[in-house]
Amino acid sequence: MSILERMKGLPFLRNYFPAEGTLKQKVSGTLFLIGAILSSMGFLLGVIYALPLPLNLPNFIVMVLCLTIPAVFTGSLPPAIFMLHLAAYAYFPFLYFTNAGFSGTVPFYFFMMFLYNAFFFEGKSLLLHFSLLLSFYTAIIWFSLLHPEYVIPYPDELSGIIDRLVGFFSMTAVISIMTSMAYREYKREREHAVSTAEELSRQNLLLETALITDQLTGIYTRQFFLEQFERECEASTVKGLVFYVMMIDIDHFKHVNDTYGHLIGDEMLKLIGKTIQKSIREHDIAARYGGEEFIVLISHSSRDTGEDIAERIRKNVEEISYRDITPVTVSIGVTTSRGFSKRDEIISRADTLLYEAKQQGRNQVVSNP
């Protein structure tokens, strides 16, 4: 657990660090918290050393503001920006002249203001604020060096040591906390970006799968098959390879729908689609061509292998047992790509062979003579 998370768990600090605050809100919390600590220490030392009221009043005012603003405006940025400007252009310059000037610790607080501005502003606005701060603090330091009589030294050596210790721990705390917050915010944003990219990739994969997969049967769509078929034709032309196409049609499927209903018919389509997919090789492509028709692309095979796969499909479908609907059979037409000059002719030839299988009694494979 980080220092900031431990601090946020303390009840009196919940106003400084909202549970779901943004990075700027967390930076605002450190601004008010460090301001409250510095002003309280300054006010306490002023009381101890009996400083005149005009010299100790700014410490009291800043202390009250840093303690009350977070309680009244929890997580609100405008009050934090107001406090930032008040500290940068009024309170710290006051501390500079009342706490040993350039010999004290306040010049380090000037640096702190640059750090805070870098978190609150960006672009041209940040450049403007940096320019104003640099010009203002340069003028203050130059004036104090030219007129040292306006600078009030430390009352004694002990107060100087205390001021330097407070300044050291304040700067260490600010740099440590803000660095931790910036790193954690970067890490959180990076993890979110990675998570978003992974989710986007997953959604794209699901979308791509949905576009190429038949929703009912779970095998490929006709459109995807035709795209792969075009690639196979191009590859076979260049490399002189032979592939096979088979058209598959469920026998008497209309009878199944009319007798058992379309829901049962859909279940039969799913079962047959899965059976076809399991019966072919991993690199072959099976798709639902339309209705109760399926089409399969067998890549780079011999004629015997193509016929063997078609026969395996026919037998596996015949073994399907679903309720009392038996037997379930398919007719298959198989053709090779050899001897065809046009791509449409291949599918047309497979369809013709399928018709012949139907005419010859169904539940059989018919291939090129």
KAHUTA-V475776 format. One record per backbone hydrogen bond with DSSP energy under -1.0 kcal/mol. CO is the residue of the C=O (numbers start at 1). NH is the residue of the N-H. Records with the same first field share a line. If there is no record, write none. Layout:
CO->NH / NH
This chain:
2->6
3->7
4->8
7->10
10->13
11->14
13->17
18->21
22->26
23->27
24->28
25->29
26->30
27->31
28->32
29->33
30->34
31->35
32->36
33->37
34->38
35->39
36->40
37->41
38->42
39->43
40->44
41->45
42->46
43->47
44->48
45->49
46->51
52->55 / 56
53->57
56->60
57->61
58->62
59->63
60->64
61->65
62->66
63->67
64->68
65->69
68->72
69->73
73->76
77->81
78->82
79->83
80->84
81->85
82->86
83->87
84->88
85->89
86->90 / 91
87->92
90->94
91->95
92->96
93->97
94->98
95->99
96->101
97->152
100->103
101->104
105->108
106->110
107->111
108->112
109->113
110->114
111->115
112->116
113->117
114->118
116->119 / 120
117->121
122->125
123->127
124->128
125->129
126->130
127->131
128->132
129->133
130->134
131->135
132->136
133->137
134->138
135->139
136->140
137->141
138->142
139->143
140->144
141->145
142->146
143->147
147->150
148->151
152->100
156->160
157->161
158->162
159->163
160->164
161->165
162->166
163->167
164->168
165->169
166->170
167->171
168->172
169->173
170->174
171->175
172->176
173->177
174->178
175->179
176->180
177->181
178->182
179->183
180->184
181->185
182->186
183->187
184->188
185->189
186->190
187->191
188->192
189->193
190->194
191->195
192->196
193->197
194->198
195->199
196->200
197->201
198->202
199->203
200->204
201->205
202->206
203->207
204->208
205->209
206->210
207->211
208->212
209->213
212->221
214->218
219->214
220->288
221->225
222->226
223->227
224->228
225->229
226->230
227->231
228->232
229->233
230->234
231->235
232->236
233->237
234->238
235->239
236->240
243->337
244->298
245->335
246->296
247->333
248->294
249->331
252->256
253->257
254->258
255->259
256->260
257->261
261->265
262->266
263->267
264->268
265->269
266->270
267->271
268->272
269->273
270->274
271->275
272->276
273->277
274->278
275->279
281->284
285->297
286->220
287->295
290->293
292->250
293->289 / 290
294->248
295->287
296->246
297->285
298->244
302->306
303->307
304->308
305->309
306->310
307->311
308->312
309->313
310->314
311->315
312->316
313->317
314->318
315->319
317->320
322->325
324->326
329->251
331->249
332->366
333->247
335->245
337->340
343->347
344->348
345->349
346->350
347->351
348->352
349->353
350->354
351->355
352->356
353->357
354->358
355->359
356->360
357->362
358->361
364->332
366->334
